[in-house]
Amino acid sequence: MKVTNLTGLTDEELLVEKKKLKKSKIINAFVIGFLVSIVIAGIVSSIIGKNYVVLIPLLFPIYFIYKIVSNSKKNNELEILLKKRNLN
């Protein structure tokens, strides 16, 4: 997603950006859920095999994806502009 100056956008363009961000949040939630299910499946299978080392690399992408999604500066700026222009 390219970085744009959100204050210069029209109301319609802001609503389009809001839809794009909502879509990306849904995709990110799906990816996080998929990775968590892999970790859970790994835990269940590792109870039998006692191989916990495989799970460590899977935890890092989950953390970084969540951090990027929750701390998105563009998302925060967009929400402020939408509230200011009463476009919720």
N, C-alpha and C positions, 0 to 999 in steps of 0.2 A: 504494500500500500504506500503510495507516494505521499510525502508530507506536503500539505498545503496550508495556506493561511486561512483559517476557518472564519475569521472575522470579515473577510471580503466576500464570502459566499452569500448567495441569496437564500431565501427561506426554503425554496424547493431543493436547492443543492444541499442544504443542511439536512433536510429530511432524507435525501438519497444517501448521504454519508452515515446517517443514523441507521439506515437499513443495512448498509455495508458492515458497520460495526456489529450490529445484532447478528448478522449472518456469520461473521468471523467468531463471535463469542460462542455460537452454537457449534461451529466446527471445532473450536478449541475444547469445548466441553466434551464433545464426542471423543476427541483424541485423548484427553486426560482420562476419561472413563475407560477407553480401550487399554491404555497403559496400566491403569490401576487393576483392570481385570487380568492382565498378563502377570502383574506382580502377585495377585491373589492366587492365580493358577500356579505360579512358580512356588509360592509358599506351600500350597497344598501338595504339590508334587515333590517338594524338597523335604517334606516331613518323612516321606518314604526313603528318599535318597540322601538326605542330610547334606544338600549342596546349596548353601545360602549365598555363595559368592556370585552366582548368576544374577541375583536380584539387585545387587548394588548399582550396576550401571543403569537399571531401569528407573531408579528413584530420582536421578538427576534431571532427566528430561521433564518429568512430571513437575518437579519444583520450578524449573526455569520457565516452562510454559505458563504455569499458574502466576508466577511473578510478573511476567510480561503482560498477561491479560489484566491482572488486578491493578497494576501501576501504570496503565497506559495514560500518558499525558494528553494525547489527542482525544481519548475518550472523555476524560475529565473536562477538557476545554469545550468539547462538543456539548456535553450535558449542561454546562453553565450557559453557553450561548442559546441552547434550546429553551432553557428556563427563562432567560432574559427576554427572549422574543415570544414567549408563551406558545411554543410549538410542541408541547408534550403531547 
